[in-house]
Amino acid sequence: MLESDLVIPHIYITGLIPMSILTNEQTTMVPRRARDKTRCLAKAIRDDIVSKVYGPETAIPSERELMLKHEVSRTTVRRAIQLLVNEGVVVRRAGSGTYVRKAESGPPIASSSSGKILCLIVPTFANPLYAEVIDGIERAARGSGYDLITSQSDYQVASENMRLSAMAGDFLIQGAIVVPSMVERPATGALEFINSSKPLVYLGRWPNDIEADGVRIDYDEAARIAVRHLVELGHRRIAYVEGAPRLEGFSMLPAYRDALASAGIARDRSLARIQDEPSELAGQNAIEALVAGKTAFTSVFVRNDVTAIGIMRGLRNAGLNVPGDVSVVSVNDSVIARSMDPPLTSVNVQPRTLGSLTFRVLSDRISGVYSGPPIYLTLRPSLSVYGSTGAPSIPGS
């Protein structure tokens, strides 16, 4: 993918950023030099094995030959070979040398037309946001000669661990992108993957205490944008609806409350509806509860476009018109938002750009273009105004 192919809207940067994301320069950091030399040498040997330079049961070059060929120390060569031994790619034979392991006796190997595979783990395929993120990642990966293996964790840490552990031992897998099921601590599978000297990039949110990069959307800013839009239209009774699962780093309830306070609007607990139900059902049930409780509201800020489907259905069932009686604004700006009647005003979180940028961070790690400490990038969203929002029928209500 050419540098000009990636359009980056607004990025906040925490830590350092690979210069190749914004320019064509290279950045090298000393603290991880030994580890990165080991990884790069292991990758070079692994690539030669994949491309059949060294076939099954044949010896790879001696330590001295590898030292001279790659201009590295004996320590680096030994670490790289040990890494390949741990992966099951090669085996040592006492007094004879190191040999490529037979495929049938090694761990399960992923198939690839290119010999370059990345894995992607998302919580679910049902959310249209992830479909667009996957599209951005896959297009960028394909343009750079990578195949992409995508799976879903169903929000289960055990599922995430199982997949990452299996891929840590597969020498064709060169890196991973993960939407984590938890952030309280790193998943054991993620630690195992990192310890196999393969780069991992977190998407959406990330735990501490792990050598991994992260790319996310500023969801707090998304909430501020949505609430500010409704306030500017004249709304004061703004409800908030969020369904399950409620995950740390993805909930916008705190930012919704802060945005109301910044606008000088008193907090009303009855307007915040956190439903322990799947998104669409959560939206419909929240509206039914607001109407049944005779809670006054003129607008609704919804956690995502899928929940907004239930919101719109609940409003129709209650005989309320959008936006005449109630304005609705959501987050994601997916194809669902643009397909509703009326089209849904939604905060655009740039899912395809998010995917492309996440791939670029991972690609720079794999290639060695960037080898510094972990970086954390945050994209600023923007508002897409369609037909679901307007001024309240009674100004100031």
DAUR-V277720 format. One record per residue. PHI is phi in degrees with one decimal (none if undefined). Layout:
PHI
PHI
//
This chain:
none
-73.3
-57.8
-73.5
-74.2
-100.7
-99.9
-105.0
-70.0
-127.0
-126.1
-93.7
-121.4
-114.2
82.0
-111.1
-121.2
-57.7
-64.1
-67.7
-69.0
-110.6
-139.4
-103.4
-75.6
-116.7
-125.4
-126.7
-115.0
-66.7
-54.5
-108.1
-61.9
-62.0
-63.4
-72.2
-63.7
-62.1
-62.6
-65.9
-67.0
-60.2
-64.2
-63.0
-67.1
-60.4
-62.9
-66.0
-69.4
-61.5
-86.1
70.8
-61.5
-117.7
-84.0
-55.6
73.0
-98.3
-79.0
-85.0
-56.2
-68.9
-57.1
-63.6
-62.7
-68.2
-59.5
-71.0
-66.6
-104.5
55.9
-129.5
-80.6
-63.5
-61.0
-62.6
-61.2
-66.6
-64.8
-64.8
-66.1
-62.6
-61.0
-69.7
-64.4
-62.5
-77.7
84.1
-80.9
-130.0
-132.1
-90.9
-124.3
-53.5
75.7
-122.0
137.4
-114.7
-122.9
-69.2
-74.9
-65.5
-57.5
-71.7
-100.0
-94.8
-71.5
-56.6
-109.2
-70.1
-90.4
-156.5
-74.5
-101.9
78.9
-126.4
-125.5
-117.5
-113.4
-130.2
-121.3
-119.4
-65.2
-158.0
-88.4
-73.5
-79.2
-61.9
-59.8
-66.6
-60.3
-74.3
-63.6
-59.9
-60.1
-64.1
-67.2
-63.7
-64.8
-66.4
-65.2
-61.7
-65.6
-105.1
84.5
-104.2
-95.2
-120.9
-102.8
-116.6
-142.5
-117.3
-95.4
56.7
61.5
-107.1
-61.2
-59.8
-65.4
-61.3
-59.7
-59.2
-67.9
-66.5
-62.7
-64.2
-76.7
-63.6
-93.1
-100.4
-70.8
-79.4
-76.3
-105.7
-177.1
-141.7
-119.9
-133.9
-92.2
-72.0
-78.8
-148.2
-129.7
-61.0
-158.3
-65.4
-68.3
-62.0
-65.1
-66.7
-63.7
-63.9
-64.2
-62.9
-68.1
-84.1
66.5
-110.2
-74.7
-130.0
-119.5
-84.9
-122.1
96.9
-164.7
-157.3
-84.3
-90.6
62.3
-150.8
-81.9
-143.6
-83.7
-149.0
-133.2
-147.5
-98.9
-80.8
-71.3
-63.9
-67.1
-58.8
-65.0
-62.6
-61.6
-63.9
-66.0
-60.1
-61.1
-67.6
-63.3
-64.8
-78.3
111.1
-80.8
-124.2
-99.5
-109.3
-85.4
-128.3
-129.8
-143.0
-107.7
-85.8
-82.2
-94.9
-115.1
-58.8
97.3
-112.4
-72.0
-111.0
-59.0
-60.1
-68.7
-60.4
-63.2
-64.1
-65.9
-63.3
-61.9
-63.5
-87.6
76.1
-100.9
-65.5
-74.3
-124.5
-59.3
-68.6
-87.3
-95.6
-119.8
-104.3
-100.7
-88.8
-144.4
-56.0
-48.2
-63.0
-65.2
-59.6
-64.4
-65.5
-66.6
-64.5
-65.5
-60.3
-69.1
-63.1
-69.6
-63.8
-83.8
55.0
-79.6
-76.0
-153.8
-116.8
-156.0
-134.6
-100.9
-111.9
-59.3
-155.8
-65.5
-66.1
-61.7
-64.2
-58.9
-66.4
-59.6
-64.7
-65.9
-62.2
-67.0
-62.7
-61.3
-87.0
76.3
-103.1
-94.6
-112.6
-100.2
-56.7
-94.6
-138.9
-89.1
-131.6
-131.6
-128.2
-131.5
129.1
54.1
-82.2
-62.2
-61.6
-59.8
-77.4
-97.9
-74.7
-125.7
-73.6
-55.3
-87.1
-64.5
-149.1
-79.6
-81.9
-96.7
52.9
-62.0
-71.2
-64.1
-58.0
-65.1
-62.3
-67.5
-61.9
-61.3
-61.5
-61.5
-65.2
-60.5
-65.4
-67.4
-62.5
-77.2
85.1
-59.9
-125.2
-137.2
-84.7
-66.2
-55.6
-117.5
-134.9
-109.6
-127.2
-92.6
-88.3
-81.5
-139.7
-100.6
-109.0
-92.4
-121.4
-96.9
-92.1
-127.2
-163.8
-68.2
-63.5
-64.8
-112.7
-52.3
79.2
-93.8
//
